[in-house]
Amino acid sequence: MSVKKRTHNPRLIRSRRTYTAQQIAILFNIHLGTVRLWIKQGMRLLNPNSRPYYIMGIDLIAFLKTKKTAKRKKLQEDEFYCVRCRCGRKSLPDRITVEVTNKRLGQSARQIIIRGICPDCGTRIIRFSSDKNTFWKPTLPQEGQVLIGNIPSPVNIDITKETKE
């Protein structure tokens, strides 16, 4: 069983052209009932009193963009987006790794990849950030090194080393 895409490419739409509901359904390869549902949800019609319903391309583009932005949710600073759970999750604290890459973001910022594990489903989760705006500021490793765990210690500690008594 194949799962259909839930997003529609607004670049397929010509902004100065009028479309009927049937043409939109063919353009996006969706059911005609979906387009009628969009009309009920508030997609603007050229003339709501006449049939067939005509929709300007620019109105269709605006409707799809507002639909897409309404789904987006802002993550908190220490959250990751879990693809399997489809929501923001905080990683298991002992499974977080921070890697500073060689990539530059602008003139002075460097890219940071923060990896973790979802506590609910166990899926790997990733968040990209920069060294300028990250919650890992005090414990950033040097370029090319990887920091494991979330202990805010600037010193690398060997856990297997025994202490003198």
N, CA and C atoms as a LAMMPS dump frame, in Angstrom:
ITEM: TIMESTEP
0
ITEM: NUMBER OF ATOMS
495
ITEM: BOX BOUNDS ff ff ff
-5.0000000000000000e+02 5.0000000000000000e+02
-5.0000000000000000e+02 5.0000000000000000e+02
-5.0000000000000000e+02 5.0000000000000000e+02
ITEM: ATOMS id mol type element x y z
1 1 1 N 0.84 -1.182 0
2 1 2 C 0 0 0
3 1 3 C 0.884 1.244 0
4 2 1 N 0.668 2.123 -0.924
5 2 2 C 1.479 3.333 -1.01
6 2 3 C 0.77 4.482 -0.302
7 3 1 N 1.565 5.31 0.32
8 3 2 C 1.042 6.466 1.029
9 3 3 C 1.193 7.68 0.125
10 4 1 N 0.113 8.438 -0.049
11 4 2 C 0.17 9.622 -0.9
12 4 3 C 0.862 10.768 -0.18
13 5 1 N 1.467 11.637 -0.985
14 5 2 C 2.079 12.83 -0.443
15 5 3 C 1.005 13.758 0.094
16 6 1 N 1.285 14.4 1.207
17 6 2 C 0.317 15.316 1.798
18 6 3 C 0.609 16.769 1.468
19 7 1 N 1.684 17.011 0.771
20 7 2 C 1.998 18.372 0.373
21 7 3 C 1.819 18.492 -1.132
22 8 1 N 1.498 19.675 -1.572
23 8 2 C 1.265 19.924 -2.986
24 8 3 C 2.207 21.031 -3.431
25 9 1 N 2.815 20.837 -4.581
26 9 2 C 3.82 21.764 -5.082
27 9 3 C 3.149 23.009 -5.664
28 10 1 N 3.281 24.166 -5.014
29 10 2 C 2.646 25.373 -5.545
30 10 3 C 3.322 25.908 -6.809
31 11 1 N 4.486 25.372 -7.152
32 11 2 C 5.165 25.832 -8.358
33 11 3 C 4.51 25.303 -9.632
34 12 1 N 3.645 24.326 -9.5
35 12 2 C 2.922 23.816 -10.663
36 12 3 C 1.805 24.767 -11.096
37 13 1 N 1.463 25.71 -10.246
38 13 2 C 0.319 26.593 -10.482
39 13 3 C 0.793 27.882 -11.154
40 14 1 N 0.088 28.294 -12.168
41 14 2 C 0.334 29.59 -12.812
42 14 3 C -0.494 30.625 -12.077
43 15 1 N 0.133 31.679 -11.609
44 15 2 C -0.552 32.636 -10.743
45 15 3 C -1.622 33.451 -11.462
46 16 1 N -1.473 33.685 -12.747
47 16 2 C -2.436 34.529 -13.469
48 16 3 C -3.455 33.737 -14.267
49 17 1 N -3.551 32.455 -14
50 17 2 C -4.476 31.6 -14.713
51 17 3 C -5.636 31.221 -13.802
52 18 1 N -6.81 30.968 -14.385
53 18 2 C -7.95 30.475 -13.603
54 18 3 C -8.031 28.967 -13.754
55 19 1 N -8.451 28.317 -12.661
56 19 2 C -8.568 26.867 -12.635
57 19 3 C -9.963 26.479 -12.168
58 20 1 N -10.461 25.353 -12.675
59 20 2 C -11.677 24.755 -12.129
60 20 3 C -11.244 23.726 -11.094
61 21 1 N -12.19 23.237 -10.318
62 21 2 C -11.878 22.223 -9.31
63 21 3 C -11.347 20.954 -9.984
64 22 1 N -11.905 20.61 -11.128
65 22 2 C -11.46 19.427 -11.872
66 22 3 C -10.007 19.581 -12.328
67 23 1 N -9.644 20.751 -12.809
68 23 2 C -8.274 20.988 -13.267
69 23 3 C -7.278 20.923 -12.112
70 24 1 N -7.669 21.425 -10.956
71 24 2 C -6.786 21.362 -9.777
72 24 3 C -6.593 19.914 -9.341
73 25 1 N -7.678 19.132 -9.374
74 25 2 C -7.586 17.717 -9.001
75 25 3 C -6.651 16.967 -9.941
76 26 1 N -6.719 17.256 -11.224
77 26 2 C -5.835 16.602 -12.195
78 26 3 C -4.398 17.079 -12.012
79 27 1 N -4.212 18.37 -11.77
80 27 2 C -2.88 18.95 -11.615
81 27 3 C -2.116 18.326 -10.448
82 28 1 N -2.785 18.129 -9.316
83 28 2 C -2.127 17.583 -8.126
84 28 3 C -2.336 16.085 -7.947
85 29 1 N -3.089 15.465 -8.861
86 29 2 C -3.384 14.033 -8.779
87 29 3 C -4.082 13.7 -7.453
88 30 1 N -5.127 14.458 -7.153
89 30 2 C -5.911 14.255 -5.937
90 30 3 C -7.377 14.077 -6.316
91 31 1 N -8.192 13.692 -5.375
92 31 2 C -9.62 13.492 -5.611
93 31 3 C -10.332 14.839 -5.695
94 32 1 N -11.38 14.877 -6.477
95 32 2 C -12.169 16.091 -6.632
96 32 3 C -12.784 16.526 -5.301
97 33 1 N -13.118 15.556 -4.456
98 33 2 C -13.673 15.858 -3.134
99 33 3 C -12.702 16.635 -2.264
100 34 1 N -11.391 16.419 -2.455
101 34 2 C -10.384 17.163 -1.7
102 34 3 C -10.428 18.636 -2.077
103 35 1 N -10.571 18.919 -3.356
104 35 2 C -10.64 20.308 -3.808
105 35 3 C -11.917 20.963 -3.284
106 36 1 N -13.015 20.225 -3.284
107 36 2 C -14.271 20.766 -2.739
108 36 3 C -14.141 21.037 -1.248
109 37 1 N -13.406 20.185 -0.548
110 37 2 C -13.158 20.4 0.883
111 37 3 C -12.337 21.676 1.091
112 38 1 N -11.359 21.92 0.225
113 38 2 C -10.566 23.142 0.31
114 38 3 C -11.453 24.368 0.125
115 39 1 N -12.427 24.266 -0.781
116 39 2 C -13.348 25.387 -1.005
117 39 3 C -14.176 25.641 0.252
118 40 1 N -14.618 24.557 0.91
119 40 2 C -15.367 24.716 2.164
120 40 3 C -14.486 25.279 3.274
121 41 1 N -13.184 24.975 3.228
122 41 2 C -12.259 25.464 4.248
123 41 3 C -11.861 26.918 4.026
124 42 1 N -12.262 27.495 2.899
125 42 2 C -12.023 28.921 2.728
126 42 3 C -11.185 29.319 1.536
127 43 1 N -10.938 28.405 0.609
128 43 2 C -10.217 28.801 -0.589
129 43 3 C -11.079 29.772 -1.386
130 44 1 N -10.497 30.874 -1.785
131 44 2 C -11.24 31.971 -2.407
132 44 3 C -11.642 31.617 -3.844
133 45 1 N -12.901 31.858 -4.162
134 45 2 C -13.42 31.632 -5.505
135 45 3 C -13.531 32.954 -6.244
136 46 1 N -13.451 32.89 -7.564
137 46 2 C -13.593 34.097 -8.362
138 46 3 C -15.003 34.653 -8.239
139 47 1 N -16.002 33.786 -8.447
140 47 2 C -17.407 34.183 -8.295
141 47 3 C -18.128 33.018 -7.625
142 48 1 N -18.421 33.125 -6.322
143 48 2 C -19.022 31.998 -5.614
144 48 3 C -20.458 31.672 -6.048
145 49 1 N -21.12 32.578 -6.777
146 49 2 C -22.508 32.35 -7.169
147 49 3 C -22.647 31.647 -8.509
148 50 1 N -21.58 31.493 -9.261
149 50 2 C -21.694 30.863 -10.576
150 50 3 C -20.97 29.522 -10.585
151 51 1 N -21.42 28.652 -11.463
152 51 2 C -20.783 27.352 -11.627
153 51 3 C -20.337 27.209 -13.056
154 52 1 N -19.281 26.551 -13.373
155 52 2 C -18.344 25.893 -12.465
156 52 3 C -17.537 26.926 -11.663
157 53 1 N -17.064 26.483 -10.504
158 53 2 C -16.287 27.376 -9.657
159 53 3 C -14.927 27.626 -10.3
160 54 1 N -14.553 28.887 -10.385
161 54 2 C -13.232 29.255 -10.895
162 54 3 C -12.382 29.796 -9.751
163 55 1 N -11.122 29.372 -9.748
164 55 2 C -10.181 29.767 -8.704
165 55 3 C -8.97 30.382 -9.393
166 56 1 N -8.601 31.563 -8.961
167 56 2 C -7.382 32.183 -9.5
168 56 3 C -6.165 31.438 -8.961
169 57 1 N -5.146 31.329 -9.79
170 57 2 C -3.929 30.62 -9.402
171 57 3 C -3.256 31.236 -8.193
172 58 1 N -3.257 32.558 -8.114
173 58 2 C -2.607 33.235 -6.985
174 58 3 C -3.341 32.951 -5.672
175 59 1 N -4.686 32.81 -5.75
176 59 2 C -5.461 32.471 -4.548
177 59 3 C -5.196 31.031 -4.114
178 60 1 N -5.028 30.149 -5.077
179 60 2 C -4.718 28.747 -4.777
180 60 3 C -3.333 28.635 -4.129
181 61 1 N -2.364 29.38 -4.656
182 61 2 C -1.01 29.379 -4.08
183 61 3 C -1.05 29.89 -2.64
184 62 1 N -1.773 30.983 -2.417
185 62 2 C -1.864 31.561 -1.067
186 62 3 C -2.546 30.582 -0.107
187 63 1 N -3.592 29.906 -0.561
188 63 2 C -4.3 28.945 0.291
189 63 3 C -3.382 27.794 0.684
190 64 1 N -2.644 27.243 -0.278
191 64 2 C -1.75 26.118 0.025
192 64 3 C -0.607 26.532 0.942
193 65 1 N -0.1 27.757 0.776
194 65 2 C 0.983 28.218 1.654
195 65 3 C 0.498 28.432 3.083
196 66 1 N -0.714 28.996 3.257
197 66 2 C -1.228 29.173 4.623
198 66 3 C -1.544 27.826 5.257
199 67 1 N -1.985 26.874 4.461
200 67 2 C -2.247 25.527 4.968
201 67 3 C -0.951 24.874 5.448
202 68 1 N 0.121 25.091 4.693
203 68 2 C 1.413 24.513 5.051
204 68 3 C 1.996 25.162 6.304
205 69 1 N 1.911 26.492 6.407
206 69 2 C 2.476 27.173 7.572
207 69 3 C 1.652 26.93 8.83
208 70 1 N 0.373 26.614 8.698
209 70 2 C -0.45 26.325 9.87
210 70 3 C -0.035 25.015 10.528
211 71 1 N 0.546 24.097 9.765
212 71 2 C 0.987 22.812 10.308
213 71 3 C 2.288 22.927 11.092
214 72 1 N 3.099 23.92 10.757
215 72 2 C 4.409 24.047 11.386
216 72 3 C 4.295 24.417 12.854
217 73 1 N 5.196 23.842 13.65
218 73 2 C 5.251 24.145 15.069
219 73 3 C 6.68 24.506 15.432
220 74 1 N 6.816 25.538 16.236
221 74 2 C 8.13 25.986 16.682
222 74 3 C 8.62 25.061 17.796
223 75 1 N 9.85 24.574 17.661
224 75 2 C 10.439 23.718 18.683
225 75 3 C 11.091 24.565 19.766
226 76 1 N 11.116 24.027 20.973
227 76 2 C 11.861 24.689 22.032
228 76 3 C 13.351 24.51 21.759
229 77 1 N 14.167 25.24 22.503
230 77 2 C 15.595 25.249 22.237
231 77 3 C 16.244 23.87 22.373
232 78 1 N 15.798 23.063 23.323
233 78 2 C 16.419 21.763 23.559
234 78 3 C 15.597 20.6 23.005
235 79 1 N 14.684 20.869 22.085
236 79 2 C 13.85 19.823 21.503
237 79 3 C 14.318 19.457 20.107
238 80 1 N 13.997 18.237 19.716
239 80 2 C 14.246 17.725 18.385
240 80 3 C 12.893 17.35 17.779
241 81 1 N 12.814 17.246 16.447
242 81 2 C 11.586 16.783 15.809
243 81 3 C 11.745 15.301 15.509
244 82 1 N 10.884 14.474 16.088
245 82 2 C 10.904 13.033 15.847
246 82 3 C 9.986 12.741 14.664
247 83 1 N 10.542 12.115 13.64
248 83 2 C 9.784 11.841 12.422
249 83 3 C 8.735 10.766 12.675
250 84 1 N 9.053 9.784 13.491
251 84 2 C 8.108 8.708 13.745
252 84 3 C 6.955 9.168 14.646
253 85 1 N 7.243 9.924 15.692
254 85 2 C 6.198 10.424 16.599
255 85 3 C 5.468 11.64 16.023
256 86 1 N 6.105 12.332 15.077
257 86 2 C 5.579 13.542 14.431
258 86 3 C 5.336 14.691 15.406
259 87 1 N 6.25 14.853 16.347
260 87 2 C 6.154 15.977 17.271
261 87 3 C 7.528 16.239 17.881
262 88 1 N 7.632 17.328 18.632
263 88 2 C 8.882 17.688 19.273
264 88 3 C 9.137 16.83 20.501
265 89 1 N 10.355 16.327 20.619
266 89 2 C 10.742 15.489 21.758
267 89 3 C 12.102 15.92 22.276
268 90 1 N 12.318 15.725 23.568
269 90 2 C 13.638 15.939 24.148
270 90 3 C 14.357 14.596 24.112
271 91 1 N 15.629 14.62 23.785
272 91 2 C 16.402 13.394 23.646
273 91 3 C 16.729 12.786 25.006
274 92 1 N 17.078 11.514 24.976
275 92 2 C 17.602 10.887 26.187
276 92 3 C 18.903 11.602 26.539
277 93 1 N 19.082 12.026 27.798
278 93 2 C 20.235 12.873 28.146
279 93 3 C 21.591 12.225 27.914
280 94 1 N 21.709 10.925 28.114
281 94 2 C 23.008 10.276 27.961
282 94 3 C 23.303 9.879 26.521
283 95 1 N 22.377 10.106 25.6
284 95 2 C 22.558 9.709 24.2
285 95 3 C 22.7 10.911 23.26
286 96 1 N 22.966 12.092 23.784
287 96 2 C 23.13 13.283 22.951
288 96 3 C 24.589 13.407 22.525
289 97 1 N 24.816 13.636 21.227
290 97 2 C 26.155 13.915 20.725
291 97 3 C 26.129 15.248 19.992
292 98 1 N 27.19 16.014 20.152
293 98 2 C 27.31 17.31 19.503
294 98 3 C 28.565 17.275 18.643
295 99 1 N 28.407 17.642 17.38
296 99 2 C 29.537 17.638 16.456
297 99 3 C 29.634 19 15.781
298 100 1 N 30.819 19.59 15.838
299 100 2 C 31.062 20.848 15.144
300 100 3 C 31.673 20.503 13.798
301 101 1 N 31.023 20.91 12.713
302 101 2 C 31.514 20.59 11.369
303 101 3 C 32.399 21.717 10.839
304 102 1 N 32.981 21.492 9.682
305 102 2 C 33.829 22.503 9.05
306 102 3 C 33.014 23.539 8.279
307 103 1 N 31.716 23.321 8.135
308 103 2 C 30.887 24.215 7.339
309 103 3 C 30.701 25.552 8.046
310 104 1 N 30.813 26.613 7.282
311 104 2 C 30.612 27.965 7.794
312 104 3 C 29.184 28.406 7.494
313 105 1 N 28.573 29.072 8.452
314 105 2 C 27.251 29.665 8.28
315 105 3 C 27.435 31.169 8.403
316 106 1 N 27.542 31.831 7.293
317 106 2 C 27.834 33.259 7.32
318 106 3 C 29.33 33.479 7.433
319 107 1 N 29.716 34.597 8.044
320 107 2 C 31.137 34.926 8.115
321 107 3 C 31.834 34.302 9.313
322 108 1 N 31.133 34.194 10.444
323 108 2 C 31.846 33.747 11.638
324 108 3 C 31.235 32.524 12.318
325 109 1 N 30.017 32.139 11.985
326 109 2 C 29.374 31.018 12.663
327 109 3 C 29.739 29.689 12.005
328 110 1 N 29.776 28.643 12.817
329 110 2 C 30.03 27.295 12.312
330 110 3 C 28.8 26.431 12.543
331 111 1 N 28.633 25.429 11.681
332 111 2 C 27.488 24.535 11.797
333 111 3 C 27.732 23.503 12.885
334 112 1 N 26.665 23.213 13.649
335 112 2 C 26.711 22.193 14.691
336 112 3 C 25.61 21.188 14.405
337 113 1 N 25.938 19.908 14.5
338 113 2 C 24.947 18.849 14.352
339 113 3 C 24.765 18.221 15.721
340 114 1 N 23.537 18.268 16.239
341 114 2 C 23.221 17.685 17.546
342 114 3 C 22.364 16.455 17.277
343 115 1 N 22.827 15.299 17.722
344 115 2 C 22.12 14.046 17.495
345 115 3 C 21.652 13.488 18.831
346 116 1 N 20.533 12.777 18.796
347 116 2 C 20.011 12.166 20.003
348 116 3 C 19.105 10.995 19.679
349 117 1 N 18.447 10.475 20.702
350 117 2 C 17.522 9.352 20.565
351 117 3 C 16.19 9.759 21.18
352 118 1 N 15.085 9.471 20.475
353 118 2 C 13.751 9.776 20.987
354 118 3 C 13.455 8.867 22.179
355 119 1 N 12.996 9.424 23.299
356 119 2 C 12.729 8.593 24.474
357 119 3 C 11.496 7.702 24.315
358 120 1 N 10.587 8.031 23.409
359 120 2 C 9.355 7.253 23.263
360 120 3 C 9.489 6.089 22.286
361 121 1 N 10.097 6.364 21.109
362 121 2 C 10.128 5.311 20.086
363 121 3 C 11.534 4.814 19.772
364 122 1 N 12.573 5.479 20.258
365 122 2 C 13.944 5.032 20.035
366 122 3 C 14.528 5.438 18.693
367 123 1 N 13.863 6.295 17.95
368 123 2 C 14.347 6.748 16.653
369 123 3 C 15.467 7.769 16.826
370 124 1 N 16.45 7.738 15.9
371 124 2 C 17.507 8.745 15.926
372 124 3 C 16.912 10.091 15.503
373 125 1 N 17.264 11.129 16.245
374 125 2 C 16.77 12.466 15.936
375 125 3 C 17.965 13.403 15.784
376 126 1 N 17.839 14.349 14.846
377 126 2 C 18.943 15.247 14.517
378 126 3 C 18.439 16.677 14.515
379 127 1 N 19.277 17.585 14.974
380 127 2 C 18.967 19.009 14.897
381 127 3 C 20.218 19.753 14.449
382 128 1 N 20.052 20.596 13.449
383 128 2 C 21.151 21.412 12.954
384 128 3 C 21.075 22.78 13.617
385 129 1 N 22.225 23.312 13.98
386 129 2 C 22.27 24.609 14.635
387 129 3 C 23.599 25.279 14.285
388 130 1 N 23.836 26.421 14.885
389 130 2 C 25.127 27.082 14.731
390 130 3 C 25.727 27.292 16.113
391 131 1 N 27.021 27.558 16.145
392 131 2 C 27.659 27.761 17.45
393 131 3 C 27.252 29.083 18.078
394 132 1 N 26.594 29.954 17.328
395 132 2 C 26.126 31.229 17.875
396 132 3 C 24.827 31.076 18.658
397 133 1 N 23.901 30.261 18.16
398 133 2 C 22.608 30.128 18.845
399 133 3 C 22.299 28.665 19.109
400 134 1 N 22.874 28.129 20.156
401 134 2 C 22.602 26.765 20.565
402 134 3 C 22.575 26.686 22.084
403 135 1 N 21.843 25.714 22.596
404 135 2 C 21.783 25.533 24.042
405 135 3 C 23.021 24.812 24.558
406 136 1 N 23.942 24.416 23.671
407 136 2 C 25.158 23.705 24.053
408 136 3 C 26.358 24.629 24.154
409 137 1 N 26.171 25.939 24.268
410 137 2 C 27.272 26.912 24.23
411 137 3 C 28.433 26.602 25.175
412 138 1 N 28.203 26.326 26.466
413 138 2 C 29.357 26.154 27.343
414 138 3 C 30.161 24.892 27.083
415 139 1 N 29.599 23.925 26.381
416 139 2 C 30.286 22.65 26.232
417 139 3 C 30.591 22.306 24.781
418 140 1 N 30.764 23.302 23.921
419 140 2 C 31.032 23.01 22.515
420 140 3 C 32.417 22.402 22.344
421 141 1 N 32.507 21.296 21.58
422 141 2 C 33.819 20.716 21.323
423 141 3 C 34.548 21.518 20.243
424 142 1 N 35.83 21.232 20.069
425 142 2 C 36.603 21.884 19.015
426 142 3 C 36.176 21.325 17.667
427 143 1 N 36.586 21.984 16.612
428 143 2 C 36.212 21.588 15.263
429 143 3 C 36.717 20.177 14.967
430 144 1 N 35.826 19.317 14.459
431 144 2 C 36.194 17.944 14.132
432 144 3 C 36.031 16.981 15.288
433 145 1 N 35.835 17.45 16.515
434 145 2 C 35.645 16.572 17.667
435 145 3 C 34.156 16.384 17.934
436 146 1 N 33.856 15.345 18.697
437 146 2 C 32.473 15.033 19.034
438 146 3 C 32.345 14.991 20.546
439 147 1 N 31.289 15.599 21.079
440 147 2 C 31.016 15.586 22.51
441 147 3 C 29.838 14.657 22.747
442 148 1 N 29.971 13.733 23.692
443 148 2 C 28.917 12.77 23.973
444 148 3 C 28.384 13.019 25.372
445 149 1 N 27.049 12.985 25.529
446 149 2 C 26.412 13.192 26.819
447 149 3 C 26.007 14.631 26.997
448 150 1 N 25.412 14.929 28.145
449 150 2 C 24.97 16.298 28.373
450 150 3 C 25.521 16.884 29.655
451 151 1 N 26.621 16.362 30.154
452 151 2 C 27.246 16.908 31.352
453 151 3 C 27.969 18.187 30.957
454 152 1 N 27.626 19.334 31.55
455 152 2 C 28.273 20.586 31.151
456 152 3 C 29.673 20.717 31.732
457 153 1 N 30.567 19.843 31.306
458 153 2 C 31.933 19.867 31.797
459 153 3 C 32.875 20.205 30.654
460 154 1 N 33.725 21.21 30.812
461 154 2 C 34.638 21.572 29.729
462 154 3 C 35.804 20.603 29.587
463 155 1 N 35.986 19.694 30.538
464 155 2 C 37.104 18.769 30.528
465 155 3 C 36.61 17.402 30.073
466 156 1 N 37.337 16.751 29.174
467 156 2 C 36.999 15.387 28.775
468 156 3 C 37.385 14.445 29.907
469 157 1 N 36.45 13.648 30.368
470 157 2 C 36.666 12.758 31.498
471 157 3 C 36.613 11.331 30.998
472 158 1 N 37.616 10.539 31.346
473 158 2 C 37.634 9.138 30.965
474 158 3 C 36.869 8.361 32.03
475 159 1 N 35.738 7.804 31.668
476 159 2 C 34.871 7.125 32.624
477 159 3 C 35.475 5.807 33.093
478 160 1 N 36.221 5.119 32.222
479 160 2 C 36.761 3.814 32.582
480 160 3 C 37.982 3.907 33.515
481 161 1 N 38.579 5.079 33.647
482 161 2 C 39.743 5.268 34.495
483 161 3 C 39.338 5.21 35.974
484 162 1 N 40.051 4.425 36.734
485 162 2 C 39.738 4.31 38.152
486 162 3 C 40.42 5.428 38.925
487 163 1 N 39.749 5.885 39.963
488 163 2 C 40.329 6.938 40.791
489 163 3 C 41.203 6.336 41.886
490 164 1 N 42.236 7.073 42.32
491 164 2 C 43.13 6.597 43.391
492 164 3 C 42.435 6.795 44.73
493 165 1 N 42.539 5.78 45.576
494 165 2 C 41.917 5.851 46.909
495 165 3 C 42.927 6.083 47.975
